[in-house]
Amino acid sequence: MKKKLKIAVLIEKGLLPPKSKKRFSKAKIEEWKVEYDIINILKRTGHEVYPVEMFGELEPLREALDKVKPDIAFNLLEEFAEYPLFDQQVTTYLELKKIRYTGCNPRGLIIAKDKALSKKILSYHNIKIPEFEVFPLRKKMKLNKNNKFPLFVKSLSDEGSVGISEASLVRTEEKLKERVEYLQKEYSTDIIAEEFIEGREIYVGILGNTSLTILTPWELILKNLSSDTPIATSRLKWDIKYQKKAGLITRAAKLDLKLKRELESVSKTIYKALRLSGYARIDYRLTPEGEIYLIEANPNPFIAKDEDFAASAKHKGLSYTKLINKILRLGMSYKPY
């Protein structure tokens, strides 16, 4: 992107990164890694960068828009007012103010972040999904007697493996009830319990609004754990020492050409059906028989340098600078009206 832009970078309050990573531990850097990487790459590319810290009020954004008059907002918010489904309120406000922004549009955020709604829509498009049941918050729990155990239990709306542990995989009604009640009390969200699909965990990154670029399929592998089916627990995602103990690696998935093409086709169908834009990551389970099951679609996934999405893009031929410039161009060209 040759034109130099004025960019408001929207970040969660408290995650404004320092100018240098020196003297900080790896664990501390993880807290603001993506904010640090994005702000620095935008500055190095020559853009004017204005970080805007937000929590539960739109006032900081309104003030920044009035003062800076940015060309575009680079949206790094994963939630708003501590609720994942409220981040769409920010993009809706930007559209009302006719300010361009990066990442997914409000409608795509609403649909994709509701794991049950998105699965219902995709089943209509003949996408294979695990059977599931939803347990609404503050409603009496009713168990489906036809449940196929084991079941995987998680928040209906939270992201980043929040609340996911080895205990998320339940094999009896008693454990299902126990886990649902625990998660509802701990995180105050509706809970989804879905059929656990044995197999490989594959991620497919996508860039685009109408014309789509499919990145190299990426695979999560745990070399030191006995199970052939990896589970991306919260501990695995954020605990660096545990990652080493588990032998965590992610790499380009080894797939035959037919399966790779099928993954690309399915990913495009999902992206379009959920009305996504900007960029997203689609998570799958690939069974030993070669069946592709959607686990969830993630708009605005983690795009820190050297993490999975960026590594997948690099394998496709997009350096980190090119990737961020591509995301900017998509934001500048998106037409919501």
C-alpha positions as CSV (number, residue, x, y, z in Angstrom):
1,M,0.0,0.0,0.0
2,K,1.7,3.2,-1.2
3,K,-0.6,5.8,0.2
4,K,0.3,6.7,3.8
5,L,-2.8,6.5,6.1
6,K,-3.9,7.9,9.4
7,I,-4.8,4.8,11.3
8,A,-6.7,4.6,14.6
9,V,-5.7,1.2,16.2
10,L,-8.6,0.0,18.4
11,I,-7.3,-1.9,21.4
12,E,-8.7,-3.1,24.7
13,K,-8.0,-0.8,27.7
14,G,-4.8,-1.9,29.5
15,L,-3.2,-3.5,26.4
16,L,-1.3,-0.4,25.1
17,P,2.1,-1.9,24.4
18,P,5.4,-0.4,25.4
19,K,7.8,1.0,22.8
20,S,10.2,-1.9,23.4
21,K,9.8,-5.5,24.4
22,K,13.1,-5.5,26.3
23,R,13.0,-6.4,30.0
24,F,9.7,-8.1,29.6
25,S,9.1,-11.8,30.1
26,K,7.6,-14.0,27.3
27,A,4.4,-14.4,29.4
28,K,4.0,-10.7,29.8
29,I,4.6,-10.0,26.1
30,E,1.8,-12.4,25.2
31,E,-0.7,-10.1,26.8
32,W,-0.1,-7.3,24.3
33,K,1.9,-9.1,21.5
34,V,-0.6,-8.5,18.7
35,E,-1.0,-4.8,19.6
36,Y,2.8,-4.4,19.7
37,D,3.3,-6.2,16.3
38,I,0.5,-4.3,14.5
39,I,1.4,-0.8,15.8
40,N,5.1,-1.3,15.0
41,I,4.5,-2.7,11.5
42,L,2.1,0.1,10.7
43,K,4.6,2.7,11.8
44,R,7.5,1.0,9.9
45,T,5.4,1.1,6.8
46,G,5.1,4.8,7.2
47,H,1.5,5.2,8.4
48,E,0.5,7.6,11.2
49,V,-0.7,5.5,14.0
50,Y,-3.1,6.5,16.8
51,P,-3.8,3.8,19.5
52,V,-7.3,4.1,21.0
53,E,-7.9,2.2,24.2
54,M,-11.5,1.1,24.8
55,F,-13.4,-0.8,27.4
56,G,-17.2,-0.3,27.7
57,E,-17.7,3.2,26.3
58,L,-17.6,4.6,22.7
59,E,-16.5,8.0,23.9
60,P,-12.7,7.4,23.4
61,L,-13.5,6.3,19.8
62,R,-15.7,9.3,19.2
63,E,-13.1,11.7,20.5
64,A,-10.4,10.0,18.3
65,L,-12.5,10.2,15.2
66,D,-13.2,13.9,15.8
67,K,-9.6,14.8,16.7
68,V,-7.6,12.6,14.3
69,K,-10.1,12.0,11.5
70,P,-8.5,8.7,10.6
71,D,-8.6,7.2,7.1
72,I,-9.3,3.8,8.7
73,A,-9.6,2.0,12.1
74,F,-7.5,-1.1,12.6
75,N,-9.8,-3.2,14.8
76,L,-8.0,-5.4,17.3
77,L,-11.0,-5.6,19.8
78,E,-12.1,-9.2,20.7
79,E,-14.8,-8.0,23.0
80,F,-16.5,-4.8,24.3
81,A,-17.6,-4.2,27.9
82,E,-16.1,-7.7,28.7
83,Y,-18.6,-9.4,26.4
84,P,-17.4,-11.1,23.2
85,L,-20.7,-10.5,21.3
86,F,-20.6,-6.8,21.9
87,D,-17.6,-6.1,19.6
88,Q,-20.0,-5.8,16.7
89,Q,-21.4,-2.6,18.4
90,V,-18.1,-0.9,17.7
91,T,-18.1,-1.9,14.0
92,T,-21.7,-0.8,13.7
93,Y,-20.7,2.6,15.2
94,L,-17.9,2.9,12.7
95,E,-20.3,2.2,9.8
96,L,-22.8,4.8,11.1
97,K,-19.9,7.3,11.2
98,K,-18.9,6.1,7.7
99,I,-15.4,5.2,8.9
100,R,-13.6,2.4,7.2
101,Y,-12.2,-0.4,9.4
102,T,-10.3,-3.7,9.2
103,G,-11.7,-7.1,9.8
104,C,-15.2,-8.5,9.9
105,N,-18.5,-6.6,9.5
106,P,-21.2,-6.4,12.3
107,R,-23.5,-9.0,10.7
108,G,-20.7,-11.5,10.3
109,L,-19.5,-11.0,13.8
110,I,-23.0,-11.6,15.2
111,I,-23.6,-14.8,13.2
112,A,-20.2,-16.4,13.5
113,K,-19.7,-15.7,17.2
114,D,-22.9,-17.5,18.1
115,K,-21.6,-21.0,17.7
116,A,-25.1,-22.6,17.7
117,L,-26.6,-20.1,15.2
118,S,-23.6,-20.4,12.8
119,K,-23.8,-24.3,12.9
120,K,-27.6,-24.2,12.1
121,I,-27.0,-21.9,9.1
122,L,-24.1,-24.1,7.9
123,S,-26.0,-27.3,8.2
124,Y,-28.5,-25.8,5.7
125,H,-25.5,-25.5,3.3
126,N,-24.7,-29.2,3.8
127,I,-21.6,-28.5,5.9
128,K,-20.8,-31.4,8.3
129,I,-21.1,-30.3,11.9
130,P,-21.1,-32.1,15.3
131,E,-24.4,-32.7,16.9
132,F,-24.9,-30.2,19.7
133,E,-27.1,-29.0,22.5
134,V,-27.3,-25.5,24.0
135,F,-27.8,-24.8,27.7
136,P,-29.1,-21.2,28.2
137,L,-27.9,-19.3,31.2
138,R,-30.4,-19.0,34.1
139,K,-32.7,-21.7,32.7
140,K,-33.4,-25.1,34.1
141,M,-31.1,-27.7,32.5
142,K,-32.8,-30.2,30.3
143,L,-30.7,-33.1,29.1
144,N,-31.1,-34.7,25.7
145,K,-31.4,-38.5,26.3
146,N,-30.0,-39.1,22.8
147,N,-26.6,-37.5,23.5
148,K,-23.7,-39.2,21.9
149,F,-20.9,-39.3,24.5
150,P,-18.2,-38.1,24.7
151,L,-19.3,-34.5,24.5
152,F,-17.2,-31.4,24.3
153,V,-18.5,-28.6,26.6
154,K,-17.6,-24.9,26.1
155,S,-19.0,-21.4,26.2
156,L,-21.4,-20.5,23.4
157,S,-19.7,-17.1,22.8
158,D,-16.3,-16.8,24.5
159,E,-13.2,-17.2,22.4
160,G,-9.5,-17.9,22.9
161,S,-10.1,-21.3,24.5
162,V,-11.7,-19.6,27.5
163,G,-12.9,-22.2,29.9
164,I,-11.6,-25.1,27.9
165,S,-9.6,-27.8,29.8
166,E,-9.3,-31.6,29.9
167,A,-12.5,-31.5,32.0
168,S,-14.4,-30.1,29.0
169,L,-14.5,-33.6,27.5
170,V,-17.3,-35.4,29.4
171,R,-18.4,-39.0,29.1
172,T,-21.5,-39.2,31.4
173,E,-24.7,-37.2,32.1
174,E,-23.4,-36.5,35.6
175,K,-20.2,-34.9,34.3
176,L,-22.0,-33.0,31.6
177,K,-24.3,-31.4,34.2
178,E,-21.4,-30.7,36.4
179,R,-19.4,-29.0,33.7
180,V,-22.3,-26.9,32.3
181,E,-23.1,-25.6,35.8
182,Y,-19.4,-24.8,36.5
183,L,-19.0,-22.9,33.2
184,Q,-22.2,-21.0,33.6
185,K,-21.3,-19.9,37.1
186,E,-17.7,-19.0,36.2
187,Y,-18.3,-17.2,32.9
188,S,-22.0,-16.2,32.9
189,T,-22.6,-17.4,29.3
190,D,-24.8,-19.9,27.6
191,I,-23.0,-23.2,27.1
192,I,-22.8,-25.5,24.1
193,A,-22.1,-29.3,24.4
194,E,-21.3,-30.9,21.1
195,E,-20.4,-34.4,19.9
196,F,-16.6,-34.9,20.2
197,I,-15.1,-35.6,16.8
198,E,-12.0,-37.7,16.8
199,G,-9.3,-36.6,14.4
200,R,-6.7,-34.0,13.4
201,E,-7.2,-30.3,14.2
202,I,-6.9,-28.2,11.1
203,Y,-7.1,-24.4,10.7
204,V,-7.8,-22.6,7.4
205,G,-7.2,-18.9,7.2
206,I,-9.1,-16.8,4.7
207,L,-8.6,-13.2,3.4
208,G,-11.2,-11.3,1.4
209,N,-14.5,-9.5,1.0
210,T,-15.9,-10.9,-2.2
211,S,-12.8,-12.4,-3.9
212,L,-11.3,-14.8,-1.4
213,T,-7.7,-15.9,-0.7
214,I,-7.4,-19.3,1.0
215,L,-4.2,-19.6,3.1
216,T,-2.2,-22.8,3.6
217,P,-4.2,-25.2,5.9
218,W,-2.4,-25.4,9.3
219,E,-2.4,-28.2,11.8
220,L,-2.1,-28.4,15.6
221,I,0.0,-31.3,16.8
222,L,0.9,-32.4,20.4
223,K,3.9,-34.6,20.1
224,N,4.2,-35.6,23.8
225,L,0.6,-36.4,24.6
226,S,-0.8,-39.8,24.2
227,S,-4.1,-38.9,22.5
228,D,-4.1,-38.7,18.7
229,T,-6.8,-36.0,18.9
230,P,-5.4,-32.7,20.2
231,I,-7.5,-30.4,22.4
232,A,-6.6,-26.7,22.3
233,T,-7.2,-26.0,26.0
234,S,-6.8,-22.6,27.6
235,R,-3.6,-23.8,29.3
236,L,-2.2,-25.1,26.0
237,K,-2.9,-21.7,24.4
238,W,-1.4,-19.4,27.0
239,D,1.0,-21.4,29.2
240,I,4.4,-21.4,27.5
241,K,5.9,-24.0,29.8
242,Y,3.0,-26.4,29.2
243,Q,3.3,-25.9,25.5
244,K,6.8,-27.2,25.6
245,K,5.8,-30.1,27.9
246,A,3.0,-31.1,25.5
247,G,5.3,-30.9,22.5
248,L,3.1,-28.3,20.8
249,I,3.9,-27.6,17.2
250,T,1.8,-26.1,14.4
251,R,2.7,-26.5,10.8
252,A,1.4,-26.8,7.3
253,A,-1.0,-29.7,7.2
254,K,0.1,-32.7,5.1
255,L,-2.9,-33.3,2.9
256,D,-3.4,-34.9,-0.5
257,L,-4.5,-32.6,-3.3
258,K,-8.1,-33.8,-3.3
259,L,-8.6,-33.2,0.4
260,K,-6.8,-29.8,0.2
261,R,-9.2,-28.7,-2.6
262,E,-12.2,-29.9,-0.7
263,L,-11.1,-27.9,2.4
264,E,-10.7,-24.8,0.2
265,S,-14.2,-25.2,-1.3
266,V,-15.8,-25.9,2.1
267,S,-14.0,-22.9,3.6
268,K,-15.3,-20.5,0.9
269,T,-18.8,-21.8,1.4
270,I,-18.6,-21.2,5.1
271,Y,-17.1,-17.7,4.8
272,K,-19.8,-16.6,2.4
273,A,-22.7,-18.3,4.2
274,L,-21.8,-16.6,7.5
275,R,-21.4,-13.2,5.7
276,L,-17.8,-12.8,6.8
277,S,-15.4,-10.1,5.5
278,G,-11.8,-9.0,6.0
279,Y,-10.2,-12.1,7.4
280,A,-11.2,-15.2,9.4
281,R,-9.9,-18.6,10.5
282,I,-12.1,-21.7,10.1
283,D,-11.4,-24.6,12.6
284,Y,-12.0,-28.2,11.6
285,R,-11.7,-31.7,12.7
286,L,-10.5,-34.1,10.0
287,T,-11.5,-37.7,10.8
288,P,-9.3,-40.7,10.0
289,E,-11.8,-41.5,7.2
290,G,-11.2,-38.1,5.7
291,E,-14.5,-36.4,6.7
292,I,-14.3,-32.7,7.3
293,Y,-16.3,-31.4,10.3
294,L,-16.6,-27.7,11.1
295,I,-15.8,-26.9,14.7
296,E,-16.2,-23.1,14.5
297,A,-15.5,-20.0,12.4
298,N,-13.5,-17.2,13.9
299,P,-13.7,-13.7,12.5
300,N,-10.9,-11.4,13.3
301,P,-8.5,-14.2,14.6
302,F,-5.2,-13.6,16.3
303,I,-2.8,-12.0,13.8
304,A,0.4,-11.5,15.8
305,K,3.7,-12.0,14.0
306,D,4.9,-15.6,13.8
307,E,1.6,-17.0,15.2
308,D,-0.5,-19.5,13.3
309,F,-2.4,-17.1,11.0
310,A,0.7,-15.1,10.0
311,A,2.7,-18.3,9.6
312,S,0.0,-19.8,7.3
313,A,0.1,-16.6,5.3
314,K,3.9,-16.6,5.0
315,H,3.7,-20.2,3.8
316,K,1.3,-19.0,1.1
317,G,3.8,-16.3,0.1
318,L,2.6,-13.3,2.1
319,S,5.2,-11.8,4.5
320,Y,3.9,-10.2,7.6
321,T,4.1,-6.7,6.1
322,K,2.2,-7.9,3.0
323,L,-0.4,-9.6,5.2
324,I,-1.1,-6.5,7.2
325,N,-1.2,-4.3,4.1
326,K,-3.6,-6.8,2.5
327,I,-5.9,-6.5,5.6
328,L,-5.7,-2.7,5.3
329,R,-6.6,-2.8,1.6
330,L,-9.6,-5.0,2.4
331,G,-10.7,-2.6,5.0
332,M,-10.4,0.4,2.7
333,S,-12.3,-1.3,-0.1
334,Y,-15.1,-2.8,2.0
335,K,-18.5,-1.3,1.2
336,P,-21.2,-1.9,3.8
337,Y,-24.0,0.1,2.3
